[in-house]
Amino acid sequence: MSNFILKTLETRELKLNTIRLRGFYGGKLRKGSGGGGSGDGFPQLPGDVTRWHFGGLTNEMMAAMDDPRIEDADHKGRFLSFKNFAWKEGSGISDIYPGALVFDGVDDYGVCDNFPILTKEKGYTVVALRQWITYNQNAIFAIATNASDQSFNGAFTFEYLQKGLERTISYGSTQISLSYSKSPFSWQTTSKYNGVDINNGNKEATNSLALGRAYPQRNESANFAIWELVFLDHDATEEELAKIKDYFVKTYPWLFLDQAWTVTGKTNEDEDRATIANITGNGNDLVLSNFGFIEGSGYNEEGEYAGYLVTDGVDDKIASSAFEMGEDFTVVGEWKLLPVSSYNYAGIVKSNNLYVYNNASIGLAVFIRSGGSVANKVEGIKSLKAICSDGRVYGEDWTEYKLNPGTTVGANTALNLGFNGSNFTQMAFKNLGIYNNQILSKNDCIKAYNYLQTLKAK
């Protein structure tokens, strides 16, 4: 074997050992600063903070390790090891959940064997930036647990799903009648889960942490994407939780939708077919009126618009309740206006914020922050992937068009799809998300669009 090859192998091994021993963080090896402040904008917090962040990792990097693992962000020597990952899309670093680690729901899980012992006197806090992908209704698993075995000794079992029932455990006391946070931001303390009171028992904490399983020895695994995990050695104050969330919003703006709807998974036979739930959980649902729930006026289950909700352009209405949108906003989504024979004053309308009209077979007419004083015609396309209130809009291939925005400062009005007063048009609608008081960059618009495609009607 040549010296060159030997030298190359030695260099490669040295790099891998450096990653194993010092931890990899955000694409760079960093020096820890203690208390949770890791030099990337994460807030300095009191007490002992354990944090893992999955951005900057690659499947190639992790697959090259004999024992794939990362150190906590503050380099306290708390290594999280990953078991059974394929290190490819769906089981590893994810075109679909940027910056997240995806657990496949088959056999992927993570373990830390030197997790700090938590005390009931001080309590604990678990904060996760995560998204559930699917539930195996016959299995038992969790996002994160301090339980070392099936007796559920440990401080917490966070978002513990047992055969379809959403529950959580605090010091051994199980809460059953929970509804998991629809926001990707979710947290638990000794006595609260996302602000809802929970009971706590008398179990003792352990030095074990498992991700994706109800406890390390159980062979059923959860299917979820996770961007960050933060553990505190005390019950967090509202101020501490707000600081963590503020950091998440600034770092992952595309995850924090103010309004969002999708028809993915809905059919004409559903009992709730006339309602499209707001998937942020805020209750501002879209209500369908005058639909026949047949081809051309309902959910098309085959053909070009399979998976869309189609309006007939005659009397079909899709409308939300009134909600506030400010001067700055970003709208992303998957929808198409169908070619019509004449100009229709309908399509996507939120009065004094946004008007997208169906401009016959030519294309679109778009009014941003305006009731009609600033006209923008976009020819040759019938859909926009994203609309920013600064005038940037993006077509289906992410071509950027710069339009003229108006000066309206915002409004508390309803969102109307497929109609505007007595005007109607044909459109195919799959999903739509709104970021209020946020103007996303093109890159973040793409991430927002891709994220929206992963969400399902609930």
FILO-254760 format. One record per residue (C-alpha): residue in three letters; x, y, z; residue number from 1. Coordinates in Angstrom, 3 decimals, m for minus. Example, Ala and Ser with C-alpha at 12.3 -4.5 7.8 and 13.67 -1.06 7.14 Angstrom:
residues 2
("ala" (12.300 m4.500 7.800) 1) ("ser" (13.670 m1.060 7.140) 2) 
end
This chain:
residues 458
("met" (0.000 0.000 0.000) 1) ("ser" (1.477 3.368 m0.999) 2) ("asn" (2.398 6.059 1.524) 3) ("phe" (m0.128 8.349 m0.140) 4) ("ile" (m2.990 5.905 0.503) 5) ("leu" (m1.827 5.305 4.083) 6) ("lys" (m1.604 9.035 4.696) 7) ("thr" (m5.083 9.545 3.253) 8) ("leu" (m6.549 6.838 5.489) 9) ("glu" (m4.804 8.254 8.552) 10) ("thr" (m6.113 11.740 7.798) 11) ("arg" (m9.636 10.415 7.318) 12) ("glu" (m9.519 8.491 10.611) 13) ("leu" (m8.145 11.539 12.429) 14) ("lys" (m11.043 13.649 11.159) 15) ("leu" (m13.602 11.038 12.197) 16) ("asn" (m12.061 10.696 15.657) 17) ("thr" (m12.125 14.467 16.039) 18) ("ile" (m15.825 14.465 15.277) 19) ("arg" (m16.429 11.601 17.704) 20) ("leu" (m14.429 13.139 20.533) 21) ("arg" (m15.311 16.805 20.232) 22) ("gly" (m18.752 16.663 18.636) 23) ("phe" (m19.991 18.125 15.398) 24) ("tyr" (m22.089 21.249 15.428) 25) ("gly" (m23.663 23.116 12.559) 26) ("gly" (m20.954 22.274 10.058) 27) ("lys" (m18.110 23.555 12.283) 28) ("leu" (m16.289 22.328 15.326) 29) ("arg" (m17.113 24.835 18.044) 30) ("lys" (m15.838 25.648 21.473) 31) ("gly" (m18.563 25.364 24.115) 32) ("ser" (m19.564 28.359 26.192) 33) ("gly" (m21.664 26.680 28.909) 34) ("gly" (m25.250 27.264 29.970) 35) ("gly" (m26.608 26.544 26.524) 36) ("gly" (m25.069 29.464 24.641) 37) ("ser" (m23.214 27.769 21.797) 38) ("gly" (m22.132 30.688 19.682) 39) ("asp" (m24.925 30.245 17.116) 40) ("gly" (m27.457 32.551 18.729) 41) ("phe" (m28.973 30.051 21.146) 42) ("pro" (m29.729 31.922 24.390) 43) ("gln" (m27.638 31.663 27.529) 44) ("leu" (m29.826 29.901 30.109) 45) ("pro" (m29.347 29.188 33.817) 46) ("gly" (m28.564 25.746 35.165) 47) ("asp" (m27.364 22.663 33.328) 48) ("val" (m28.395 22.660 29.657) 49) ("thr" (m28.112 19.678 27.326) 50) ("arg" (m28.780 20.457 23.687) 51) ("trp" (m28.448 18.581 20.422) 52) ("his" (m28.793 20.278 17.061) 53) ("phe" (m28.858 18.333 13.793) 54) ("gly" (m28.193 21.051 11.228) 55) ("gly" (m24.917 20.811 9.362) 56) ("leu" (m24.698 17.034 9.563) 57) ("thr" (m24.667 14.983 6.370) 58) ("asn" (m25.620 11.397 5.682) 59) ("glu" (m22.173 10.794 4.192) 60) ("met" (m20.478 12.034 7.363) 61) ("met" (m22.623 9.924 9.666) 62) ("ala" (m22.390 6.793 7.498) 63) ("ala" (m18.590 7.021 7.608) 64) ("met" (m18.539 6.613 11.407) 65) ("asp" (m18.196 3.186 13.021) 66) ("asp" (m20.402 4.443 15.870) 67) ("pro" (m22.496 7.314 14.471) 68) ("arg" (m22.921 9.867 17.234) 69) ("ile" (m22.735 13.566 18.045) 70) ("glu" (m21.796 15.450 21.176) 71) ("asp" (m24.038 17.973 22.870) 72) ("ala" (m23.686 21.540 21.603) 73) ("asp" (m21.813 22.755 24.701) 74) ("his" (m19.293 19.889 24.525) 75) ("lys" (m19.991 18.466 27.957) 76) ("gly" (m19.232 14.962 26.717) 77) ("arg" (m22.878 13.900 26.384) 78) ("phe" (m22.875 11.826 23.243) 79) ("leu" (m26.043 10.866 21.420) 80) ("ser" (m25.567 7.630 19.478) 81) ("phe" (m27.762 6.622 16.546) 82) ("lys" (m28.817 3.031 15.973) 83) ("asn" (m29.993 1.335 12.754) 84) ("phe" (m30.117 4.486 10.609) 85) ("ala" (m29.680 3.932 6.867) 86) ("trp" (m28.270 7.467 6.485) 87) ("lys" (m30.368 8.351 3.475) 88) ("glu" (m33.659 10.158 2.840) 89) ("gly" (m36.288 8.900 5.287) 90) ("ser" (m33.730 7.469 7.704) 91) ("gly" (m31.146 10.115 8.434) 92) ("ile" (m30.495 13.703 7.436) 93) ("ser" (m33.402 14.919 5.205) 94) ("asp" (m34.822 17.478 0.187) 95) ("ile" (m37.728 17.191 2.480) 96) ("tyr" (m37.126 18.409 6.187) 97) ("pro" (m34.068 20.690 5.806) 98) ("gly" (m31.703 20.557 8.772) 99) ("ala" (m33.656 17.790 10.490) 100) ("leu" (m32.889 14.203 11.445) 101) ("val" (m35.623 11.767 10.375) 102) ("phe" (m36.433 8.613 12.362) 103) ("asp" (m37.959 6.068 9.974) 104) ("gly" (m40.535 4.493 12.313) 105) ("val" (m39.134 1.027 11.635) 106) ("asp" (m36.030 0.547 13.757) 107) ("asp" (m34.237 3.921 14.047) 108) ("tyr" (m33.540 5.176 17.565) 109) ("gly" (m30.996 7.168 19.538) 110) ("val" (m29.431 6.702 22.993) 111) ("cys" (m27.331 8.656 25.470) 112) ("asp" (m25.945 6.658 28.372) 113) ("asn" (m24.564 9.547 30.411) 114) ("phe" (m27.579 11.835 30.501) 115) ("pro" (m27.594 14.068 33.597) 116) ("ile" (m29.659 12.917 36.580) 117) ("leu" (m32.666 15.211 37.059) 118) ("thr" (m34.209 15.867 40.481) 119) ("lys" (m37.828 16.366 41.352) 120) ("glu" (m36.897 19.287 43.635) 121) ("lys" (m35.687 21.323 40.656) 122) ("gly" (m37.750 19.596 37.981) 123) ("tyr" (m36.886 19.355 34.296) 124) ("thr" (m37.747 20.823 30.901) 125) ("val" (m37.850 19.117 27.523) 126) ("val" (m38.083 21.365 24.458) 127) ("ala" (m38.260 19.867 20.978) 128) ("leu" (m38.485 21.305 17.518) 129) ("arg" (m40.025 18.327 15.788) 130) ("gln" (m42.705 17.089 13.426) 131) ("trp" (m44.548 13.801 13.679) 132) ("ile" (m44.705 12.179 10.229) 133) ("thr" (m46.926 9.122 10.737) 134) ("tyr" (m48.285 7.162 13.676) 135) ("asn" (m48.159 3.374 13.817) 136) ("gln" (m51.470 2.841 15.571) 137) ("asn" (m50.452 m0.572 16.920) 138) ("ala" (m47.094 0.414 18.399) 139) ("ile" (m45.676 2.006 21.547) 140) ("phe" (m42.984 4.667 21.203) 141) ("ala" (m41.983 8.205 22.162) 142) ("ile" (m40.045 11.225 20.932) 143) ("ala" (m37.764 11.210 23.992) 144) ("thr" (m37.690 9.317 27.275) 145) ("asn" (m35.578 9.227 30.416) 146) ("ala" (m36.962 5.748 31.146) 147) ("ser" (m34.336 3.044 31.259) 148) ("asp" (m36.737 0.095 31.037) 149) ("gln" (m40.408 m0.870 30.878) 150) ("ser" (m41.018 0.194 34.493) 151) ("phe" (m40.790 3.800 33.239) 152) ("asn" (m38.434 4.949 35.952) 153) ("gly" (m37.249 8.349 34.830) 154) ("ala" (m38.114 12.025 34.909) 155) ("phe" (m40.071 12.131 31.647) 156) ("thr" (m41.408 10.322 28.649) 157) ("phe" (m42.132 13.088 26.189) 158) ("glu" (m44.894 12.575 23.608) 159) ("tyr" (m45.466 8.926 24.321) 160) ("leu" (m47.830 7.246 21.858) 161) ("gln" (m49.419 4.004 22.989) 162) ("lys" (m51.546 2.340 20.328) 163) ("gly" (m53.033 5.548 18.972) 164) ("leu" (m53.439 7.365 22.289) 165) ("glu" (m51.446 10.563 22.717) 166) ("arg" (m50.011 10.754 26.208) 167) ("thr" (m46.984 11.829 28.190) 168) ("ile" (m45.324 10.767 31.454) 169) ("ser" (m43.838 12.902 34.246) 170) ("tyr" (m41.973 11.089 37.024) 171) ("gly" (m44.061 7.987 36.324) 172) ("ser" (m47.505 9.580 36.191) 173) ("thr" (m49.183 9.034 32.816) 174) ("gln" (m51.432 11.593 31.136) 175) ("ile" (m53.724 10.067 28.516) 176) ("ser" (m56.142 12.724 27.273) 177) ("leu" (m53.613 14.960 25.559) 178) ("ser" (m53.498 16.415 22.081) 179) ("tyr" (m49.958 16.809 20.821) 180) ("ser" (m48.875 20.276 19.761) 181) ("lys" (m49.596 20.914 16.075) 182) ("ser" (m46.787 23.453 16.103) 183) ("pro" (m43.305 21.995 15.572) 184) ("phe" (m42.389 23.737 18.852) 185) ("ser" (m43.336 21.519 21.787) 186) ("trp" (m42.303 21.431 25.449) 187) ("gln" (m42.866 19.699 28.768) 188) ("thr" (m41.959 20.433 32.389) 189) ("thr" (m42.627 18.538 35.601) 190) ("ser" (m46.236 19.735 35.739) 191) ("lys" (m47.099 21.105 32.277) 192) ("tyr" (m47.204 20.003 28.648) 193) ("asn" (m47.387 23.011 26.307) 194) ("gly" (m49.116 24.982 29.049) 195) ("val" (m51.623 22.246 29.953) 196) ("asp" (m51.432 20.962 33.527) 197) ("ile" (m50.193 17.383 33.919) 198) ("asn" (m49.690 15.245 37.018) 199) ("asn" (m46.342 13.935 38.211) 200) ("gly" (m45.478 10.858 40.185) 201) ("asn" (m42.658 9.615 42.423) 202) ("lys" (m40.360 7.749 40.042) 203) ("glu" (m36.642 8.491 40.106) 204) ("ala" (m34.680 9.896 37.168) 205) ("thr" (m32.029 7.808 35.439) 206) ("asn" (m28.908 8.591 33.414) 207) ("ser" (m30.486 7.068 30.303) 208) ("leu" (m32.012 8.914 27.365) 209) ("ala" (m33.687 7.287 24.377) 210) ("leu" (m35.082 8.972 21.287) 211) ("gly" (m37.736 7.338 19.137) 212) ("arg" (m38.520 4.528 21.581) 213) ("ala" (m40.575 4.212 24.742) 214) ("tyr" (m37.372 2.904 26.365) 215) ("pro" (m34.110 1.643 24.838) 216) ("gln" (m34.904 m2.080 24.890) 217) ("arg" (m38.266 m1.786 23.128) 218) ("asn" (m38.034 m2.558 19.413) 219) ("glu" (m40.827 m0.290 18.136) 220) ("ser" (m39.713 3.059 16.772) 221) ("ala" (m41.345 6.418 16.059) 222) ("asn" (m41.537 8.209 12.696) 223) ("phe" (m40.691 11.876 13.089) 224) ("ala" (m38.350 14.657 11.997) 225) ("ile" (m36.433 16.610 14.617) 226) ("trp" (m34.375 19.777 14.286) 227) ("glu" (m33.369 20.490 17.900) 228) ("leu" (m33.656 18.980 21.374) 229) ("val" (m33.069 20.982 24.551) 230) ("phe" (m33.106 19.678 28.129) 231) ("leu" (m32.917 21.860 31.247) 232) ("asp" (m32.270 20.627 34.793) 233) ("his" (m35.193 22.687 36.139) 234) ("asp" (m38.744 23.711 35.318) 235) ("ala" (m38.321 26.494 32.774) 236) ("thr" (m39.873 29.887 33.338) 237) ("glu" (m42.092 31.471 30.692) 238) ("glu" (m39.234 33.833 29.910) 239) ("glu" (m36.805 30.956 29.324) 240) ("leu" (m39.264 29.165 27.055) 241) ("ala" (m39.863 32.399 25.132) 242) ("lys" (m36.116 32.837 24.591) 243) ("ile" (m35.809 29.320 23.197) 244) ("lys" (m38.805 29.775 20.910) 245) ("asp" (m37.510 33.156 19.688) 246) ("tyr" (m34.249 31.479 18.718) 247) ("phe" (m36.125 28.728 16.871) 248) ("val" (m38.289 31.245 14.980) 249) ("lys" (m35.227 33.215 13.877) 250) ("thr" (m33.283 30.092 12.904) 251) ("tyr" (m36.118 28.119 11.279) 252) ("pro" (m38.639 30.772 10.155) 253) ("trp" (m40.320 28.491 7.603) 254) ("leu" (m41.542 26.149 10.366) 255) ("phe" (m43.643 28.804 12.110) 256) ("leu" (m46.781 29.292 10.045) 257) ("asp" (m49.460 31.640 11.378) 258) ("gln" (m52.160 30.128 9.155) 259) ("ala" (m52.025 26.917 7.140) 260) ("trp" (m54.431 24.582 5.386) 261) ("thr" (m54.021 21.425 3.298) 262) ("val" (m56.462 19.043 1.632) 263) ("thr" (m53.918 16.198 1.455) 264) ("gly" (m55.678 13.075 2.693) 265) ("lys" (m59.242 14.409 2.359) 266) ("thr" (m61.906 12.786 0.153) 267) ("asn" (m65.449 13.510 m1.010) 268) ("glu" (m66.685 10.775 1.324) 269) ("asp" (m65.269 12.297 4.529) 270) ("glu" (m67.800 13.281 7.185) 271) ("asp" (m65.950 16.579 7.568) 272) ("arg" (m65.547 17.111 3.829) 273) ("ala" (m66.982 20.651 4.037) 274) ("thr" (m64.273 21.777 6.487) 275) ("ile" (m60.537 22.106 5.924) 276) ("ala" (m58.927 22.274 9.362) 277) ("asn" (m56.289 24.888 10.056) 278) ("ile" (m53.246 22.683 10.639) 279) ("thr" (m51.643 25.188 13.001) 280) ("gly" (m54.384 24.246 15.463) 281) ("asn" (m55.677 27.826 15.833) 282) ("gly" (m59.235 26.879 14.821) 283) ("asn" (m59.452 29.206 11.809) 284) ("asp" (m60.713 26.529 9.430) 285) ("leu" (m61.712 26.913 5.796) 286) ("val" (m65.430 26.317 5.222) 287) ("leu" (m66.716 24.987 1.887) 288) ("ser" (m70.083 26.141 0.515) 289) ("asn" (m72.175 24.953 m2.465) 290) ("phe" (m69.842 22.099 m3.406) 291) ("gly" (m71.327 19.036 m5.092) 292) ("phe" (m68.398 16.910 m3.886) 293) ("ile" (m68.149 15.293 m7.281) 294) ("glu" (m65.723 15.658 m10.161) 295) ("gly" (m65.214 19.353 m10.921) 296) ("ser" (m66.677 20.457 m7.592) 297) ("gly" (m64.867 18.715 m4.780) 298) ("tyr" (m61.795 16.534 m4.126) 299) ("asn" (m60.683 14.846 m7.695) 300) ("glu" (m59.272 11.684 m6.885) 301) ("glu" (m57.816 10.872 m10.288) 302) ("gly" (m56.325 12.665 m13.249) 303) ("glu" (m54.424 15.935 m13.504) 304) ("tyr" (m55.775 17.380 m10.270) 305) ("ala" (m55.711 14.270 m8.093) 306) ("gly" (m55.088 15.370 m4.518) 307) ("tyr" (m56.525 18.863 m5.096) 308) ("leu" (m59.826 20.486 m4.168) 309) ("val" (m61.421 21.890 m7.337) 310) ("thr" (m63.966 24.719 m7.474) 311) ("asp" (m66.514 24.819 m10.309) 312) ("gly" (m66.360 28.560 m10.994) 313) ("val" (m70.145 28.814 m10.702) 314) ("asp" (m70.983 29.045 m7.000) 315) ("asp" (m68.340 27.103 m5.045) 316) ("lys" (m66.868 29.051 m2.122) 317) ("ile" (m63.916 28.409 0.191) 318) ("ala" (m63.629 30.909 3.046) 319) ("ser" (m61.893 31.375 6.397) 320) ("ser" (m62.920 33.508 9.317) 321) ("ala" (m61.423 36.990 9.481) 322) ("phe" (m57.837 37.178 10.715) 323) ("glu" (m55.191 39.867 11.027) 324) ("met" (m52.413 40.235 8.480) 325) ("gly" (m49.969 43.087 8.738) 326) ("glu" (m48.028 45.049 6.176) 327) ("asp" (m45.331 42.365 5.982) 328) ("phe" (m46.239 38.790 5.072) 329) ("thr" (m45.325 35.766 2.991) 330) ("val" (m47.813 33.388 1.379) 331) ("val" (m46.698 29.978 0.100) 332) ("gly" (m48.714 27.154 m1.368) 333) ("glu" (m49.680 24.698 m4.068) 334) ("trp" (m52.672 25.851 m6.113) 335) ("lys" (m53.584 26.598 m9.727) 336) ("leu" (m56.127 28.855 m11.383) 337) ("leu" (m57.681 27.047 m14.322) 338) ("pro" (m57.803 28.849 m17.709) 339) ("val" (m61.116 30.654 m18.219) 340) ("ser" (m62.638 32.521 m21.149) 341) ("ser" (m62.770 35.927 m19.467) 342) ("tyr" (m61.087 37.949 m16.734) 343) ("asn" (m62.409 36.761 m13.328) 344) ("tyr" (m62.189 38.999 m10.261) 345) ("ala" (m61.644 35.950 m8.082) 346) ("gly" (m58.945 33.449 m7.159) 347) ("ile" (m57.148 34.186 m3.878) 348) ("val" (m58.492 37.238 m2.096) 349) ("lys" (m57.787 38.682 1.340) 350) ("ser" (m59.116 42.202 1.183) 351) ("asn" (m56.522 44.955 1.598) 352) ("asn" (m53.705 42.385 1.836) 353) ("leu" (m53.666 40.327 m1.338) 354) ("tyr" (m55.669 39.798 m4.525) 355) ("val" (m54.820 37.130 m7.104) 356) ("tyr" (m57.278 37.221 m10.010) 357) ("asn" (m57.731 34.773 m12.872) 358) ("asn" (m56.701 36.699 m15.979) 359) ("ala" (m58.552 34.591 m18.571) 360) ("ser" (m56.191 32.203 m20.351) 361) ("ile" (m53.322 34.723 m20.179) 362) ("gly" (m52.168 34.293 m16.606) 363) ("leu" (m52.683 36.136 m13.318) 364) ("ala" (m53.382 39.621 m12.071) 365) ("val" (m51.808 40.215 m8.660) 366) ("phe" (m52.375 43.083 m6.233) 367) ("ile" (m50.157 43.149 m3.123) 368) ("arg" (m51.017 45.406 m0.156) 369) ("ser" (m53.571 47.022 m2.379) 370) ("gly" (m57.248 47.195 m3.162) 371) ("gly" (m56.602 47.650 m6.854) 372) ("ser" (m54.484 50.770 m7.248) 373) ("val" (m51.329 48.879 m8.234) 374) ("ala" (m51.953 46.355 m10.996) 375) ("asn" (m49.447 43.579 m11.764) 376) ("lys" (m50.053 41.159 m14.602) 377) ("val" (m48.074 37.936 m14.668) 378) ("glu" (m48.453 36.257 m18.023) 379) ("gly" (m47.908 32.671 m19.022) 380) ("ile" (m48.455 31.047 m15.621) 381) ("lys" (m51.486 30.138 m13.520) 382) ("ser" (m49.828 29.511 m10.157) 383) ("leu" (m47.344 31.098 m7.778) 384) ("lys" (m45.336 29.066 m5.285) 385) ("ala" (m44.765 32.085 m3.017) 386) ("ile" (m45.873 35.718 m2.705) 387) ("cys" (m43.928 38.185 m0.556) 388) ("ser" (m45.346 41.526 0.501) 389) ("asp" (m42.212 43.323 m0.715) 390) ("gly" (m43.295 42.464 m4.276) 391) ("arg" (m41.283 39.292 m4.906) 392) ("val" (m43.325 36.401 m6.283) 393) ("tyr" (m42.126 32.985 m7.458) 394) ("gly" (m43.537 30.875 m10.270) 395) ("glu" (m43.801 27.126 m10.481) 396) ("asp" (m40.126 26.731 m11.401) 397) ("trp" (m39.108 29.305 m8.756) 398) ("thr" (m38.513 32.002 m11.346) 399) ("glu" (m38.635 35.329 m9.504) 400) ("tyr" (m40.899 38.161 m10.647) 401) ("lys" (m40.699 41.619 m9.068) 402) ("leu" (m44.106 43.245 m8.738) 403) ("asn" (m45.190 46.620 m7.426) 404) ("pro" (m46.589 46.411 m3.888) 405) ("gly" (m49.164 48.891 m2.648) 406) ("thr" (m49.112 50.696 0.672) 407) ("thr" (m52.040 49.232 2.633) 408) ("val" (m50.808 48.491 6.155) 409) ("gly" (m52.841 45.350 6.751) 410) ("ala" (m56.328 44.195 7.510) 411) ("asn" (m58.519 41.936 9.623) 412) ("thr" (m60.382 40.180 6.805) 413) ("ala" (m61.311 36.692 5.642) 414) ("leu" (m59.437 34.640 3.082) 415) ("asn" (m61.619 33.757 0.075) 416) ("leu" (m60.577 31.079 m2.420) 417) ("gly" (m62.340 30.558 m5.739) 418) ("phe" (m64.697 33.487 m5.220) 419) ("asn" (m64.813 37.179 m4.387) 420) ("gly" (m68.258 38.512 m3.538) 421) ("ser" (m70.441 37.529 m6.502) 422) ("asn" (m67.436 36.654 m8.696) 423) ("phe" (m66.335 33.049 m9.102) 424) ("thr" (m63.510 31.219 m10.834) 425) ("gln" (m62.201 27.715 m11.289) 426) ("met" (m59.198 26.759 m9.240) 427) ("ala" (m57.424 23.648 m7.985) 428) ("phe" (m56.285 24.015 m4.389) 429) ("lys" (m53.946 21.749 m2.418) 430) ("asn" (m52.451 23.860 0.351) 431) ("leu" (m51.678 27.374 1.502) 432) ("gly" (m49.571 28.781 4.329) 433) ("ile" (m49.288 32.335 5.623) 434) ("tyr" (m46.435 33.873 7.598) 435) ("asn" (m47.597 37.103 9.215) 436) ("asn" (m45.004 39.801 9.949) 437) ("gln" (m42.368 37.762 8.109) 438) ("ile" (m40.888 38.380 4.664) 439) ("leu" (m38.989 35.207 3.821) 440) ("ser" (m35.952 35.028 1.562) 441) ("lys" (m36.188 32.957 m1.619) 442) ("asn" (m34.294 30.122 0.056) 443) ("asp" (m36.640 30.166 3.044) 444) ("cys" (m39.662 30.348 0.713) 445) ("ile" (m38.470 27.128 m0.919) 446) ("lys" (m38.029 25.501 2.484) 447) ("ala" (m41.492 26.741 3.523) 448) ("tyr" (m43.069 25.346 0.368) 449) ("asn" (m41.356 21.972 0.762) 450) ("tyr" (m42.326 21.824 4.431) 451) ("leu" (m45.961 22.566 3.582) 452) ("gln" (m46.025 19.604 1.193) 453) ("thr" (m45.196 17.265 4.085) 454) ("leu" (m48.266 18.256 6.119) 455) ("lys" (m51.552 16.382 6.044) 456) ("ala" (m55.138 17.285 6.849) 457) ("lys" (m56.012 16.335 10.416) 458) 
end
